[in-house]
Amino acid sequence: MSFRFKLGEIVVPMVGKEMDTPVGPSKVIGLLLNGYVILQPAGALRRLVVEAKDYERFKEEVVKSDN
């Protein structure tokens, strides 16, 4: 079985890129069957279950704040 992303990768939704709206990166914290992943958005405590086909790898560097 093959997964689109690996644990710990940083991803962003593709729809934000198409609509030219800023969407923050999320970290992949879990892999599920049938093409779903569990994400934790940067700077948030909540977790999201989303379809992996709607996301792509984040190609820029993520800078963490010291706060």
Jmol script that loads the backbone (N, CA, C; Angstrom):
load data "model"
ATOM      1  N   MET A   1       0.840  -1.169   0.000  1.00  0.00           N
ATOM      2  CA  MET A   1       0.000   0.000   0.000  1.00  0.00           C
ATOM      3  C   MET A   1       0.889   1.236   0.000  1.00  0.00           C
ATOM      4  N   SER A   2       0.470   2.218  -0.738  1.00  0.00           N
ATOM      5  CA  SER A   2       1.258   3.431  -0.880  1.00  0.00           C
ATOM      6  C   SER A   2       0.432   4.638  -0.431  1.00  0.00           C
ATOM      7  N   PHE A   3       1.080   5.548   0.253  1.00  0.00           N
ATOM      8  CA  PHE A   3       0.416   6.762   0.733  1.00  0.00           C
ATOM      9  C   PHE A   3       0.993   7.956  -0.006  1.00  0.00           C
ATOM     10  N   ARG A   4       0.184   8.971  -0.158  1.00  0.00           N
ATOM     11  CA  ARG A   4       0.608  10.173  -0.890  1.00  0.00           C
ATOM     12  C   ARG A   4       1.636  10.977  -0.100  1.00  0.00           C
ATOM     13  N   PHE A   5       1.491  11.029   1.223  1.00  0.00           N
ATOM     14  CA  PHE A   5       2.396  11.799   2.073  1.00  0.00           C
ATOM     15  C   PHE A   5       3.014  10.894   3.132  1.00  0.00           C
ATOM     16  N   LYS A   6       4.081  11.378   3.750  1.00  0.00           N
ATOM     17  CA  LYS A   6       4.713  10.690   4.870  1.00  0.00           C
ATOM     18  C   LYS A   6       4.401  11.448   6.147  1.00  0.00           C
ATOM     19  N   LEU A   7       4.503  10.763   7.278  1.00  0.00           N
ATOM     20  CA  LEU A   7       4.299  11.422   8.567  1.00  0.00           C
ATOM     21  C   LEU A   7       5.321  12.536   8.741  1.00  0.00           C
ATOM     22  N   GLY A   8       4.870  13.679   9.243  1.00  0.00           N
ATOM     23  CA  GLY A   8       5.756  14.796   9.488  1.00  0.00           C
ATOM     24  C   GLY A   8       5.912  15.763   8.326  1.00  0.00           C
ATOM     25  N   GLU A   9       5.414  15.412   7.152  1.00  0.00           N
ATOM     26  CA  GLU A   9       5.521  16.327   6.012  1.00  0.00           C
ATOM     27  C   GLU A   9       4.598  17.530   6.215  1.00  0.00           C
ATOM     28  N   ILE A  10       4.969  18.637   5.601  1.00  0.00           N
ATOM     29  CA  ILE A  10       4.176  19.858   5.656  1.00  0.00           C
ATOM     30  C   ILE A  10       3.416  19.975   4.339  1.00  0.00           C
ATOM     31  N   VAL A  11       2.094  20.184   4.428  1.00  0.00           N
ATOM     32  CA  VAL A  11       1.246  20.252   3.242  1.00  0.00           C
ATOM     33  C   VAL A  11       0.365  21.493   3.284  1.00  0.00           C
ATOM     34  N   VAL A  12      -0.132  21.893   2.122  1.00  0.00           N
ATOM     35  CA  VAL A  12      -1.082  23.001   1.996  1.00  0.00           C
ATOM     36  C   VAL A  12      -2.184  22.566   1.042  1.00  0.00           C
ATOM     37  N   PRO A  13      -3.396  23.119   1.206  1.00  0.00           N
ATOM     38  CA  PRO A  13      -4.483  22.766   0.284  1.00  0.00           C
ATOM     39  C   PRO A  13      -4.247  23.355  -1.104  1.00  0.00           C
ATOM     40  N   MET A  14      -4.625  22.626  -2.125  1.00  0.00           N
ATOM     41  CA  MET A  14      -4.466  23.102  -3.496  1.00  0.00           C
ATOM     42  C   MET A  14      -5.458  24.209  -3.832  1.00  0.00           C
ATOM     43  N   VAL A  15      -6.605  24.239  -3.203  1.00  0.00           N
ATOM     44  CA  VAL A  15      -7.623  25.240  -3.508  1.00  0.00           C
ATOM     45  C   VAL A  15      -7.138  26.646  -3.183  1.00  0.00           C
ATOM     46  N   GLY A  16      -6.331  26.820  -2.159  1.00  0.00           N
ATOM     47  CA  GLY A  16      -5.786  28.128  -1.817  1.00  0.00           C
ATOM     48  C   GLY A  16      -4.906  28.673  -2.918  1.00  0.00           C
ATOM     49  N   LYS A  17      -4.157  27.810  -3.547  1.00  0.00           N
ATOM     50  CA  LYS A  17      -3.275  28.207  -4.643  1.00  0.00           C
ATOM     51  C   LYS A  17      -4.100  28.644  -5.856  1.00  0.00           C
ATOM     52  N   GLU A  18      -5.174  27.910  -6.146  1.00  0.00           N
ATOM     53  CA  GLU A  18      -6.017  28.215  -7.295  1.00  0.00           C
ATOM     54  C   GLU A  18      -6.780  29.528  -7.107  1.00  0.00           C
ATOM     55  N   MET A  19      -7.168  29.821  -5.873  1.00  0.00           N
ATOM     56  CA  MET A  19      -7.969  31.010  -5.604  1.00  0.00           C
ATOM     57  C   MET A  19      -7.117  32.199  -5.160  1.00  0.00           C
ATOM     58  N   ASP A  20      -5.803  32.033  -5.114  1.00  0.00           N
ATOM     59  CA  ASP A  20      -4.883  33.084  -4.669  1.00  0.00           C
ATOM     60  C   ASP A  20      -5.223  33.601  -3.275  1.00  0.00           C
ATOM     61  N   THR A  21      -5.622  32.698  -2.386  1.00  0.00           N
ATOM     62  CA  THR A  21      -5.887  33.069  -1.001  1.00  0.00           C
ATOM     63  C   THR A  21      -4.811  32.449  -0.131  1.00  0.00           C
ATOM     64  N   PRO A  22      -4.307  33.184   0.846  1.00  0.00           N
ATOM     65  CA  PRO A  22      -3.263  32.614   1.716  1.00  0.00           C
ATOM     66  C   PRO A  22      -3.843  31.551   2.642  1.00  0.00           C
ATOM     67  N   VAL A  23      -3.285  30.377   2.590  1.00  0.00           N
ATOM     68  CA  VAL A  23      -3.702  29.271   3.449  1.00  0.00           C
ATOM     69  C   VAL A  23      -2.463  28.740   4.137  1.00  0.00           C
ATOM     70  N   GLY A  24      -2.504  28.635   5.451  1.00  0.00           N
ATOM     71  CA  GLY A  24      -1.342  28.199   6.204  1.00  0.00           C
ATOM     72  C   GLY A  24      -1.027  26.734   6.018  1.00  0.00           C
ATOM     73  N   PRO A  25       0.215  26.370   6.265  1.00  0.00           N
ATOM     74  CA  PRO A  25       0.631  24.975   6.145  1.00  0.00           C
ATOM     75  C   PRO A  25       0.143  24.128   7.321  1.00  0.00           C
ATOM     76  N   SER A  26       0.038  22.832   7.078  1.00  0.00           N
ATOM     77  CA  SER A  26      -0.367  21.869   8.104  1.00  0.00           C
ATOM     78  C   SER A  26       0.622  20.715   8.097  1.00  0.00           C
ATOM     79  N   LYS A  27       0.775  20.070   9.248  1.00  0.00           N
ATOM     80  CA  LYS A  27       1.684  18.933   9.389  1.00  0.00           C
ATOM     81  C   LYS A  27       0.880  17.636   9.358  1.00  0.00           C
ATOM     82  N   VAL A  28       1.354  16.656   8.597  1.00  0.00           N
ATOM     83  CA  VAL A  28       0.709  15.345   8.529  1.00  0.00           C
ATOM     84  C   VAL A  28       1.066  14.586   9.809  1.00  0.00           C
ATOM     85  N   ILE A  29       0.048  14.256  10.609  1.00  0.00           N
ATOM     86  CA  ILE A  29       0.309  13.542  11.863  1.00  0.00           C
ATOM     87  C   ILE A  29      -0.295  12.146  11.878  1.00  0.00           C
ATOM     88  N   GLY A  30      -1.027  11.798  10.815  1.00  0.00           N
ATOM     89  CA  GLY A  30      -1.612  10.466  10.758  1.00  0.00           C
ATOM     90  C   GLY A  30      -2.000  10.092   9.339  1.00  0.00           C
ATOM     91  N   LEU A  31      -1.916   8.805   9.027  1.00  0.00           N
ATOM     92  CA  LEU A  31      -2.295   8.281   7.724  1.00  0.00           C
ATOM     93  C   LEU A  31      -3.465   7.331   7.903  1.00  0.00           C
ATOM     94  N   LEU A  32      -4.488   7.497   7.095  1.00  0.00           N
ATOM     95  CA  LEU A  32      -5.665   6.645   7.156  1.00  0.00           C
ATOM     96  C   LEU A  32      -5.861   5.947   5.820  1.00  0.00           C
ATOM     97  N   LEU A  33      -6.682   4.915   5.814  1.00  0.00           N
ATOM     98  CA  LEU A  33      -6.970   4.196   4.582  1.00  0.00           C
ATOM     99  C   LEU A  33      -7.883   5.017   3.683  1.00  0.00           C
ATOM    100  N   ASN A  34      -8.002   4.613   2.437  1.00  0.00           N
ATOM    101  CA  ASN A  34      -8.872   5.238   1.436  1.00  0.00           C
ATOM    102  C   ASN A  34      -8.497   6.675   1.128  1.00  0.00           C
ATOM    103  N   GLY A  35      -7.215   7.015   1.245  1.00  0.00           N
ATOM    104  CA  GLY A  35      -6.737   8.318   0.815  1.00  0.00           C
ATOM    105  C   GLY A  35      -6.985   9.471   1.768  1.00  0.00           C
ATOM    106  N   TYR A  36      -7.149   9.214   3.042  1.00  0.00           N
ATOM    107  CA  TYR A  36      -7.353  10.274   4.029  1.00  0.00           C
ATOM    108  C   TYR A  36      -6.111  10.434   4.901  1.00  0.00           C
ATOM    109  N   VAL A  37      -5.896  11.653   5.394  1.00  0.00           N
ATOM    110  CA  VAL A  37      -4.792  11.931   6.309  1.00  0.00           C
ATOM    111  C   VAL A  37      -5.310  12.774   7.470  1.00  0.00           C
ATOM    112  N   ILE A  38      -4.593  12.737   8.580  1.00  0.00           N
ATOM    113  CA  ILE A  38      -4.902  13.581   9.735  1.00  0.00           C
ATOM    114  C   ILE A  38      -3.861  14.695   9.747  1.00  0.00           C
ATOM    115  N   LEU A  39      -4.345  15.939   9.761  1.00  0.00           N
ATOM    116  CA  LEU A  39      -3.471  17.107   9.733  1.00  0.00           C
ATOM    117  C   LEU A  39      -3.621  17.927  10.994  1.00  0.00           C
ATOM    118  N   GLN A  40      -2.548  18.612  11.366  1.00  0.00           N
ATOM    119  CA  GLN A  40      -2.597  19.600  12.439  1.00  0.00           C
ATOM    120  C   GLN A  40      -2.114  20.921  11.845  1.00  0.00           C
ATOM    121  N   PRO A  41      -3.037  21.896  11.690  1.00  0.00           N
ATOM    122  CA  PRO A  41      -2.635  23.196  11.143  1.00  0.00           C
ATOM    123  C   PRO A  41      -1.592  23.862  12.039  1.00  0.00           C
ATOM    124  N   ALA A  42      -0.673  24.581  11.425  1.00  0.00           N
ATOM    125  CA  ALA A  42       0.382  25.276  12.163  1.00  0.00           C
ATOM    126  C   ALA A  42      -0.223  26.292  13.113  1.00  0.00           C
ATOM    127  N   GLY A  43       0.196  26.250  14.361  1.00  0.00           N
ATOM    128  CA  GLY A  43      -0.270  27.196  15.363  1.00  0.00           C
ATOM    129  C   GLY A  43      -1.645  26.890  15.934  1.00  0.00           C
ATOM    130  N   ALA A  44      -2.195  25.713  15.650  1.00  0.00           N
ATOM    131  CA  ALA A  44      -3.527  25.362  16.150  1.00  0.00           C
ATOM    132  C   ALA A  44      -3.449  24.048  16.933  1.00  0.00           C
ATOM    133  N   LEU A  45      -4.372  23.876  17.842  1.00  0.00           N
ATOM    134  CA  LEU A  45      -4.420  22.643  18.624  1.00  0.00           C
ATOM    135  C   LEU A  45      -5.360  21.604  18.022  1.00  0.00           C
ATOM    136  N   ARG A  46      -6.233  22.033  17.134  1.00  0.00           N
ATOM    137  CA  ARG A  46      -7.201  21.102  16.545  1.00  0.00           C
ATOM    138  C   ARG A  46      -6.547  20.229  15.481  1.00  0.00           C
ATOM    139  N   ARG A  47      -7.215  19.154  15.159  1.00  0.00           N
ATOM    140  CA  ARG A  47      -6.743  18.251  14.116  1.00  0.00           C
ATOM    141  C   ARG A  47      -7.852  18.089  13.082  1.00  0.00           C
ATOM    142  N   LEU A  48      -7.465  17.854  11.843  1.00  0.00           N
ATOM    143  CA  LEU A  48      -8.424  17.714  10.758  1.00  0.00           C
ATOM    144  C   LEU A  48      -8.217  16.392  10.045  1.00  0.00           C
ATOM    145  N   VAL A  49      -9.312  15.747   9.637  1.00  0.00           N
ATOM    146  CA  VAL A  49      -9.242  14.572   8.775  1.00  0.00           C
ATOM    147  C   VAL A  49      -9.687  15.033   7.399  1.00  0.00           C
ATOM    148  N   VAL A  50      -8.790  14.917   6.413  1.00  0.00           N
ATOM    149  CA  VAL A  50      -9.055  15.415   5.062  1.00  0.00           C
ATOM    150  C   VAL A  50      -8.620  14.391   4.019  1.00  0.00           C
ATOM    151  N   GLU A  51      -9.090  14.584   2.793  1.00  0.00           N
ATOM    152  CA  GLU A  51      -8.656  13.733   1.689  1.00  0.00           C
ATOM    153  C   GLU A  51      -7.297  14.209   1.200  1.00  0.00           C
ATOM    154  N   ALA A  52      -6.378  13.300   1.040  1.00  0.00           N
ATOM    155  CA  ALA A  52      -5.013  13.642   0.625  1.00  0.00           C
ATOM    156  C   ALA A  52      -4.984  14.220  -0.785  1.00  0.00           C
ATOM    157  N   LYS A  53      -5.942  13.865  -1.628  1.00  0.00           N
ATOM    158  CA  LYS A  53      -5.927  14.346  -3.018  1.00  0.00           C
ATOM    159  C   LYS A  53      -6.133  15.853  -3.110  1.00  0.00           C
ATOM    160  N   ASP A  54      -6.644  16.470  -2.056  1.00  0.00           N
ATOM    161  CA  ASP A  54      -6.889  17.909  -2.041  1.00  0.00           C
ATOM    162  C   ASP A  54      -5.693  18.712  -1.532  1.00  0.00           C
ATOM    163  N   TYR A  55      -4.587  18.032  -1.216  1.00  0.00           N
ATOM    164  CA  TYR A  55      -3.413  18.693  -0.635  1.00  0.00           C
ATOM    165  C   TYR A  55      -2.173  18.397  -1.450  1.00  0.00           C
ATOM    166  N   GLU A  56      -1.170  19.274  -1.311  1.00  0.00           N
ATOM    167  CA  GLU A  56       0.124  19.085  -1.951  1.00  0.00           C
ATOM    168  C   GLU A  56       1.225  19.438  -0.958  1.00  0.00           C
ATOM    169  N   ARG A  57       2.440  18.964  -1.221  1.00  0.00           N
ATOM    170  CA  ARG A  57       3.572  19.257  -0.341  1.00  0.00           C
ATOM    171  C   ARG A  57       3.901  20.742  -0.370  1.00  0.00           C
ATOM    172  N   PHE A  58       4.263  21.267   0.785  1.00  0.00           N
ATOM    173  CA  PHE A  58       4.659  22.666   0.915  1.00  0.00           C
ATOM    174  C   PHE A  58       6.112  22.767   0.514  1.00  0.00           C
ATOM    175  N   LYS A  59       6.428  23.601  -0.459  1.00  0.00           N
ATOM    176  CA  LYS A  59       7.765  23.648  -1.028  1.00  0.00           C
ATOM    177  C   LYS A  59       8.647  24.722  -0.408  1.00  0.00           C
ATOM    178  N   GLU A  60       8.075  25.560   0.435  1.00  0.00           N
ATOM    179  CA  GLU A  60       8.859  26.625   1.067  1.00  0.00           C
ATOM    180  C   GLU A  60       9.288  26.196   2.460  1.00  0.00           C
ATOM    181  N   GLU A  61      10.124  26.983   3.085  1.00  0.00           N
ATOM    182  CA  GLU A  61      10.599  26.690   4.434  1.00  0.00           C
ATOM    183  C   GLU A  61       9.606  27.215   5.460  1.00  0.00           C
ATOM    184  N   VAL A  62       9.349  26.422   6.481  1.00  0.00           N
ATOM    185  CA  VAL A  62       8.450  26.831   7.559  1.00  0.00           C
ATOM    186  C   VAL A  62       9.286  27.431   8.676  1.00  0.00           C
ATOM    187  N   VAL A  63       8.950  28.648   9.089  1.00  0.00           N
ATOM    188  CA  VAL A  63       9.673  29.328  10.151  1.00  0.00           C
ATOM    189  C   VAL A  63       8.784  29.333  11.386  1.00  0.00           C
ATOM    190  N   LYS A  64       9.293  28.772  12.486  1.00  0.00           N
ATOM    191  CA  LYS A  64       8.538  28.727  13.730  1.00  0.00           C
ATOM    192  C   LYS A  64       8.859  29.954  14.572  1.00  0.00           C
ATOM    193  N   SER A  65       7.820  30.493  15.190  1.00  0.00           N
ATOM    194  CA  SER A  65       8.044  31.660  16.039  1.00  0.00           C
ATOM    195  C   SER A  65       8.540  31.213  17.412  1.00  0.00           C
ATOM    196  N   ASP A  66       9.154  32.133  18.161  1.00  0.00           N
ATOM    197  CA  ASP A  66       9.682  31.822  19.482  1.00  0.00           C
ATOM    198  C   ASP A  66       8.646  32.032  20.582  1.00  0.00           C
ATOM    199  N   ASN A  67       7.447  32.454  20.215  1.00  0.00           N
ATOM    200  CA  ASN A  67       6.404  32.744  21.224  1.00  0.00           C
ATOM    201  C   ASN A  67       5.901  31.503  21.837  1.00  0.00           C
TER     202      ASN A  67
END
end "model"
wireframe off; spacefill off
backbone 0.3
color backbone group
